[in-house]
Amino acid sequence: MKYTSYLLHMGKFWFAAKASNWELSQYELDELKETLEAVKGLNAEKNGVKVSNVPDSVLQTQVAQLAEAIKRKSPAEFQKLYDETLSACNGCHTEAGYKFIHIVRPTAPPVTNQKWEM
């Protein structure tokens, strides 16, 4: 997986939702889905963990729930599910022997040349 691509979309996803720009949030969620689908196709295994199986689980649970939160335009629900998604990612990293890769909520926009508010 292109780790930096995933981080970029997760960061943009966070700031779009924090600005209640639900259309951009949906767009970034779709980009995350594409990234996760690409990971599935790699059939990768790291330290005995079939990491390509993890995206399916995330797509069916956290990502599906995030899509519903976006439809409902619910900031509180979005934030809770975003944190759960990060937890799922970090759990996989730990299980695969990469606990040093720990993703957190972004504190600054990942790009400075994009307007987050509508």
LINZIBEL-V451093 format. One record per backbone hydrogen bond with DSSP energy under -1.0 kcal/mol. CO is the residue of the C=O (numbers start at 1). NH is the residue of the N-H. Records with the same first field share a line. If there is no record, write none. Layout:
# LINZIBEL-V451093
CO = NH  NH
This chain:
# LINZIBEL-V451093
1 = 3
2 = 6
3 = 7
4 = 8
5 = 9
6 = 10
7 = 11
8 = 12
9 = 13
10 = 14
11 = 15
12 = 16
13 = 17
14 = 18
15 = 19
16 = 21
17 = 20
20 = 22
21 = 25
22 = 26
23 = 27
24 = 28
25 = 29
26 = 30
27 = 31
28 = 32
29 = 33
30 = 34
31 = 35
32 = 36
33 = 37
34 = 38
35 = 39
36 = 40
37 = 41
39 = 42
40 = 43
44 = 52
46 = 49
49 = 46  51
50 = 53
53 = 57
54 = 58
55 = 59
56 = 60
57 = 61
58 = 63
61 = 65
62 = 66
63 = 67
64 = 68
65 = 69
66 = 70
67 = 71
68 = 72
69 = 74
74 = 78
75 = 79
76 = 80
77 = 81
78 = 82
79 = 83
80 = 84
81 = 85
82 = 86
83 = 87
84 = 88
85 = 89
86 = 90
87 = 91
88 = 92
89 = 93
90 = 94
91 = 95
92 = 96
93 = 98
94 = 97
98 = 101
100 = 102
